[in-house]
Amino acid sequence: MGYLWGLIQETSRAGLRDMQGCADTRKVFTKSREYRTDALRHLSNGVSSTPRASQRPVPVVIDSAAGVTLTDVDGNRYLDYALGYGPLILGHSPEPVMHALRDALDRGLRTASVNSDEAALADLIAVNVPCADRVAFVNTGTEAVQLAIRIARATTGRCRVAKFRCNYHGWVDDLHVGCSPGQDGPATLGQDPRASEMVTLLDWGESDAARQVLDDSFAAVIVEPAAINAGCFAPPAGFLETLRDVTRRHGIVLVFDEVITGFRMSPGGAQACYNVVPDMCVLGKALGAGLPIGAVAGTDGVMDVVSSGRMLHRGTFNGNPLSMAAGVACVSHLQEHAARIYPRMERFAQRIRAHIEHEAARNAVAIHARSVGSALQVFAGVRRVDGIGDLAGIDRDATLLLTEELLREGVFTLPRGLMYLSAIHTDEDISTTLAAITRAVRSHADRPGGA
């Protein structure tokens, strides 16, 4: 037994040395480049989601993943802080989830049939999420947003919706507006500008604007309670409380978009952290631990139009057994270990943020980092970002260059500088990451114009 334990320890140390060794700026991406050339022949843009194409020096093709370690087709290894754009809160292939998936697969796919994990996951959501009396499942966060807006309109008999600038609620035409600083119109080509005629844009964090604009003509207000997509901004004091007060006064359905914050900030999401309970919330990402999932959760009064069957809620893959099984396993694990998991993730995010700021100052380079809970944003080309209003001055190209430096040092982030912590990142992982950040910031400072 002593020999076996010693072997395990040595293997673990060797793995850490390998991980530290992967922080070699001489990385090559030959096979990823070859794949991209081949993929572009028939796969539009060579990827299946536009942002993935922005990774520099090339969109990296991941061959395998275990824990928080990614291995690409060239054999390069990385510590993963992208985590599938947020869903992989338990890391890659966590045993509770994999066990549940194997069991579900052994019982057949059962697509478009009723399965018992649907009610089990709804029960878990209701136990943890303050606004959740009833739950309706879909497949993505975008679908969940669309269902929530339809529910709000059906419940109130009104059509107008308020959303906030630089909040993202999916890619469907009506709410895919005002997503970038200084750009209030459609976010991409091909959108029908008429689709957003019943959408009013407000400035996130501005309580006075909400008081002045919102009235009895609005069906819903949808908001990211913490603006993670925009750059990890916590809500200003009193902002969410004002929204709650004004919407209640005018009979407006308040919807929190918790696709990112749900089960990532806490088992109860941002609404539990900030103690402001909406009428409805939309969930996704971490809820499914990496499986496609979306959900709308709301009060009995708001969800009655769905519960009664009066409003249609359709989808072949809604409540699919694999996603439901993964969700039950993930939420059960997070609920059981919440007291350990969430403070640890937040502490790690704060350590990384502080180290980035320290290295930026030490190298006299314009880099700024922010964090909310277990989410972290790094901006390059700017020394300070205090609010969403400052985003117009962000140097996106400089941030892409910095995330390329991090990638070459073995730290895998979203190309735009967003990072997520998982429940299984370790102290050793963080130490390795801090050393990689030191090298990446130094390399960034040495680039022409880097400071």
C-alpha positions in Angstrom: 0.0 0.0 0.0 2.9 2.4 0.9 4.5 1.7 -2.5 1.2 2.3 -4.3 0.6 5.6 -2.5 4.1 6.7 -3.3 3.5 5.9 -6.9 0.3 7.9 -6.9 2.0 10.9 -5.4 4.9 10.7 -7.9 2.4 10.4 -10.8 0.6 13.5 -9.4 3.9 15.4 -9.2 4.9 14.3 -12.7 1.5 15.5 -14.0 2.1 18.9 -12.3 5.6 19.1 -13.8 4.1 18.3 -17.2 1.5 21.0 -16.8 4.2 23.5 -15.8 6.3 22.3 -18.8 3.4 23.0 -21.1 3.9 26.6 -20.3 6.4 26.8 -23.1 6.0 29.7 -25.4 7.5 27.6 -28.2 4.2 25.7 -28.6 3.3 24.7 -32.1 -0.2 24.6 -33.5 0.5 22.7 -36.7 -2.3 20.3 -36.5 -4.8 22.9 -35.4 -3.8 25.0 -38.4 -4.2 22.0 -40.7 -7.6 21.2 -39.2 -8.8 24.7 -39.8 -7.7 24.7 -43.4 -9.6 21.4 -43.9 -12.7 22.5 -41.9 -13.1 25.7 -43.9 -13.9 23.7 -47.0 -17.4 22.7 -45.8 -17.9 23.9 -42.2 -19.0 27.6 -42.2 -16.2 29.7 -40.7 -14.5 26.5 -39.6 -16.4 26.5 -36.3 -19.9 26.1 -35.0 -20.1 29.3 -33.0 -18.6 32.6 -34.4 -16.6 33.6 -31.3 -14.6 30.4 -31.4 -13.0 31.6 -34.6 -11.5 34.6 -32.9 -8.9 32.6 -30.8 -5.3 33.5 -31.6 -3.0 32.3 -33.1 -5.6 29.8 -34.4 -8.7 28.2 -33.0 -7.2 25.3 -31.0 -8.7 21.9 -31.7 -9.1 20.0 -28.4 -8.5 16.3 -28.6 -9.3 15.4 -25.0 -10.1 16.8 -21.6 -9.8 15.6 -18.0 -10.4 17.5 -14.8 -9.3 21.0 -15.7 -6.7 20.0 -18.2 -7.2 20.2 -22.0 -5.0 18.5 -24.5 -5.0 19.7 -28.1 -4.4 17.8 -31.3 -0.7 18.9 -31.3 -0.2 17.5 -27.8 -0.2 20.9 -26.1 -1.7 20.9 -22.6 -3.6 23.8 -20.9 -5.2 24.6 -17.7 -8.8 25.3 -18.6 -10.5 28.6 -17.5 -12.9 28.7 -20.4 -14.8 25.7 -19.1 -17.0 25.5 -22.2 -17.9 29.2 -21.8 -19.0 28.5 -18.3 -21.0 25.3 -18.0 -18.3 23.0 -16.8 -18.4 24.1 -13.2 -17.4 20.6 -12.0 -14.7 20.3 -14.7 -14.5 17.9 -17.6 -16.0 14.4 -17.1 -16.8 14.7 -13.3 -17.6 11.3 -12.0 -21.1 12.1 -10.5 -22.2 13.4 -13.9 -20.5 10.7 -15.9 -22.0 8.0 -13.7 -25.5 9.5 -14.2 -24.9 9.8 -18.0 -23.8 6.2 -18.3 -26.8 5.0 -16.4 -29.1 7.2 -18.6 -27.5 5.9 -21.8 -27.9 2.3 -20.6 -31.6 2.9 -20.4 -31.9 4.2 -24.0 -32.1 7.7 -25.4 -35.9 8.0 -24.8 -36.1 11.2 -26.8 -39.4 13.1 -26.6 -40.7 10.9 -23.8 -41.4 11.7 -20.2 -38.5 10.7 -17.9 -38.4 10.9 -14.1 -35.3 13.1 -14.0 -37.4 16.0 -15.3 -39.4 16.3 -12.1 -36.3 15.5 -10.0 -34.3 18.4 -11.5 -37.3 20.7 -11.3 -37.6 19.8 -7.6 -33.9 20.6 -7.1 -34.2 24.0 -8.8 -37.3 24.8 -6.7 -35.4 23.9 -3.5 -32.4 26.1 -4.4 -33.6 29.1 -6.5 -35.8 31.6 -4.6 -38.2 32.5 -7.4 -38.7 28.9 -8.6 -42.2 27.6 -7.8 -42.5 26.0 -11.3 -39.9 25.1 -13.9 -40.1 24.6 -17.7 -37.2 23.0 -19.6 -35.7 23.9 -23.0 -32.3 23.2 -24.6 -30.4 26.5 -24.5 -30.2 29.8 -22.7 -31.5 31.6 -25.9 -34.5 29.4 -26.0 -35.1 30.0 -22.3 -35.1 33.7 -22.8 -37.6 33.5 -25.6 -39.9 31.3 -23.5 -39.6 33.7 -20.6 -40.6 36.7 -22.7 -43.5 34.8 -24.2 -44.7 33.8 -20.7 -44.5 37.4 -19.5 -46.5 38.7 -22.5 -49.1 36.0 -22.0 -49.4 36.7 -18.3 -49.6 40.5 -18.6 -51.4 40.9 -22.0 -48.7 43.5 -22.9 -45.9 43.4 -25.5 -43.2 45.9 -24.6 -40.0 44.6 -23.1 -37.1 46.5 -21.5 -33.5 45.3 -21.7 -30.2 46.8 -20.8 -27.3 47.9 -22.9 -24.4 45.5 -23.0 -26.5 42.7 -21.5 -26.7 39.6 -23.7 -29.8 37.4 -23.9 -29.1 35.2 -26.8 -29.0 35.6 -30.6 -32.7 35.8 -31.6 -33.6 39.1 -33.4 -35.8 40.8 -30.8 -33.3 41.0 -27.9 -30.1 40.8 -29.9 -29.8 44.6 -29.9 -27.8 47.0 -27.8 -25.2 44.4 -27.1 -22.1 46.5 -27.7 -21.0 49.9 -26.4 -22.4 52.7 -28.6 -24.4 50.3 -30.7 -28.1 50.3 -30.0 -29.2 48.6 -33.2 -29.1 45.0 -34.4 -25.9 43.1 -33.3 -25.3 41.3 -36.6 -26.2 41.2 -40.2 -29.5 39.7 -41.3 -31.6 40.8 -38.3 -35.1 42.1 -38.9 -35.0 45.6 -37.3 -38.8 45.4 -36.8 -38.3 42.5 -34.4 -37.1 44.8 -31.7 -39.7 47.6 -32.2 -41.3 46.6 -28.9 -37.9 46.6 -27.0 -36.7 49.6 -25.0 -33.1 49.9 -24.1 -31.9 51.2 -20.7 -28.5 51.7 -19.2 -27.5 48.9 -16.9 -26.9 50.0 -13.3 -28.9 53.3 -13.8 -31.7 53.2 -11.3 -33.1 56.7 -12.2 -33.6 55.7 -15.9 -35.6 52.7 -14.8 -37.8 54.8 -12.6 -38.5 57.3 -15.4 -39.1 55.0 -18.3 -40.9 51.9 -16.9 -44.7 52.1 -16.8 -47.9 50.0 -17.3 -47.1 49.4 -21.0 -44.3 46.9 -20.3 -44.7 43.2 -20.1 -41.2 42.4 -18.8 -37.9 43.8 -17.8 -35.0 41.4 -18.5 -31.6 41.9 -16.9 -28.4 40.2 -16.1 -28.3 40.7 -12.3 -24.5 40.6 -12.5 -23.2 41.7 -15.8 -20.7 38.8 -16.4 -20.9 39.0 -20.2 -20.0 42.6 -20.4 -16.9 42.2 -18.2 -17.8 41.0 -14.7 -19.7 43.9 -13.1 -21.5 43.5 -9.8 -24.8 45.5 -9.7 -24.5 49.0 -8.2 -26.0 49.4 -4.7 -29.8 49.7 -5.0 -30.1 48.9 -8.7 -31.7 45.5 -8.5 -33.9 46.7 -5.6 -35.1 49.6 -7.7 -36.0 47.2 -10.6 -37.9 45.0 -8.2 -39.8 47.9 -6.7 -40.7 49.6 -10.0 -41.7 46.4 -11.8 -43.9 45.3 -8.9 -45.6 48.7 -8.8 -46.5 48.6 -12.5 -47.3 44.9 -12.7 -44.3 44.2 -14.9 -42.7 40.7 -14.9 -39.1 41.0 -13.7 -36.8 38.4 -15.4 -33.3 37.7 -14.2 -31.1 36.2 -16.9 -29.1 33.8 -14.8 -27.8 31.6 -17.6 -24.3 32.4 -16.4 -24.9 33.3 -12.7 -27.3 30.5 -12.0 -25.6 27.8 -9.9 -22.3 29.6 -10.6 -22.6 32.4 -8.0 -24.4 30.1 -5.6 -26.9 27.3 -5.7 -29.6 30.0 -5.6 -27.9 32.1 -8.3 -27.4 35.9 -8.1 -30.9 36.4 -6.7 -29.9 34.5 -3.6 -26.5 36.4 -3.3 -28.1 39.8 -3.7 -31.4 39.0 -1.9 -33.6 40.3 -4.7 -36.2 37.8 -5.9 -37.5 38.3 -9.5 -40.8 36.9 -10.8 -38.9 34.6 -13.2 -35.4 33.6 -14.1 -33.7 31.8 -17.0 -31.1 29.2 -16.4 -28.6 27.2 -18.4 -24.9 26.6 -18.7 -23.8 25.3 -15.2 -27.2 23.7 -14.7 -26.3 21.0 -17.2 -22.6 20.6 -16.2 -21.7 20.7 -19.9 -24.8 19.1 -21.5 -27.2 21.3 -23.5 -29.9 22.7 -21.3 -32.1 25.7 -20.6 -34.8 26.4 -18.1 -37.3 29.0 -17.1 -38.2 29.1 -13.4 -40.8 31.4 -11.9 -43.5 32.0 -9.4 -46.8 30.1 -9.5 -48.6 33.2 -10.7 -46.4 33.9 -13.6 -45.9 30.3 -14.7 -49.6 29.4 -14.6 -50.0 30.1 -18.3 -47.6 27.2 -18.9 -48.7 25.0 -16.1 -52.3 25.1 -17.2 -51.4 24.3 -20.8 -53.0 27.5 -22.1 -49.7 28.6 -23.6 -47.7 26.3 -25.9 -44.3 25.2 -24.7 -42.9 22.8 -27.3 -39.6 21.1 -28.2 -38.6 17.6 -29.2 -35.5 17.7 -27.1 -36.9 19.6 -24.1 -36.2 17.6 -20.9 -34.0 15.1 -22.8 -32.9 12.3 -20.5 -29.2 13.0 -20.8 -29.4 16.6 -19.9 -31.8 15.9 -17.1 -29.5 13.2 -15.6 -26.5 15.5 -15.8 -28.5 18.4 -14.2 -29.7 16.2 -11.3 -26.1 15.0 -10.6 -24.6 18.5 -10.9 -27.1 20.4 -8.8 -27.1 17.7 -6.2 -23.3 17.9 -5.9 -23.3 21.7 -5.8 -26.0 21.7 -3.2 -24.2 19.2 -1.0 -20.8 20.8 -1.2 -21.8 24.5 -1.5 -20.1 25.6 1.7 -16.8 24.5 0.4 -17.1 25.0 -3.4 -18.3 28.6 -3.7 -16.0 30.4 -1.3 -13.0 28.5 -2.8 -13.9 29.4 -6.4 -14.3 33.0 -5.4 -11.1 33.1 -3.5 -9.2 31.7 -6.4 -10.7 34.2 -8.8 -9.7 37.0 -6.5 -6.1 35.7 -6.3 -5.8 35.6 -10.1 -7.3 39.0 -10.4 -4.9 40.5 -7.8 -1.9 38.8 -9.5 -2.9 40.2 -12.9 -3.1 43.7 -11.5 0.2 43.3 -9.6 2.0 42.1 -12.7 0.5 44.9 -14.8 1.7 47.5 -12.4 5.2 45.8 -12.1 5.6 45.8 -15.9 4.0 49.2 -16.4 1.5 47.8 -18.9 -2.1 48.7 -19.4 -4.0 45.7 -18.2 -7.0 45.6 -15.8 -8.9 42.7 -14.2 -12.3 42.4 -12.6 -14.1 39.5 -10.9 -17.6 38.6 -9.6 -17.8 35.4 -7.8 -16.0 32.7 -9.8 -16.0 34.7 -13.0 -13.0 36.9 -14.0 -12.4 39.3 -16.8 -9.1 40.7 -18.0 -8.9 43.7 -20.3 -5.7 44.8 -22.1 -5.0 48.2 -23.4 -6.7 50.0 -20.6 -5.7 50.7 -17.0 -9.1 51.0 -15.4 -12.7 49.9 -16.2 -15.1 51.0 -13.5 -18.4 50.4 -15.2 -20.2 49.4 -18.3 -19.9 53.0 -19.6 -16.1 52.5 -19.8 -16.4 49.6 -22.3 -16.3 51.9 -25.3 -12.6 52.5 -24.5 -11.6 48.9 -24.4 -8.9 47.7 -26.8 -10.3 44.4 -28.0 -7.2 43.6 -30.2 -4.9 44.1 -27.3 -7.0 41.8 -25.2 -6.8 39.1 -27.9 -3.1 39.5 -28.0 -2.9 39.0 -24.2 -5.1 35.9 -24.3 -2.8 34.6 -27.0 0.1 35.0 -24.7 -1.8 33.2 -21.9 -2.6 30.4 -24.3 1.1 30.0 -25.3 1.8 29.8 -21.5 -0.7 27.0 -21.0 -3.7 29.0 -19.7 -6.8 28.5 -21.8 -9.3 31.4 -21.6 -12.1 32.8 -23.7 -10.4 34.9 -26.5 -12.1 38.1 -25.1 -10.5 37.6 -21.7 -13.3 36.0 -19.7 -12.2 33.3 -17.3 -14.2 30.9 -15.1 -13.1 28.9 -12.0 -14.3 25.4 -11.4 -15.0 23.4 -8.3 -11.9 21.3 -8.9 -9.2 23.8 -9.6 -6.5 23.3 -7.0 -4.0 25.4 -5.2 -1.3 23.9 -7.4 -3.3 24.8 -10.5 -3.6 28.4 -9.3 0.2 28.6 -8.5 0.9 27.3 -12.0 -1.5 29.8 -13.5 0.0 32.7 -11.6 3.5 31.8 -12.9 2.1 31.6 -16.4 0.4 35.0 -16.0 3.7 36.5 -14.9 5.4 35.3 -18.1 2.4 36.3 -20.3 2.2 39.8 -19.0 6.0 40.3 -19.4 5.7 39.0 -23.0 2.8 41.3 -23.6 4.7 44.3 -22.2 7.6 43.5 -24.6 5.4 43.6 -27.7 5.6 46.8 -29.7 3.1 49.1 -28.2 2.3 46.6 -25.5 2.6 49.1 -22.6 
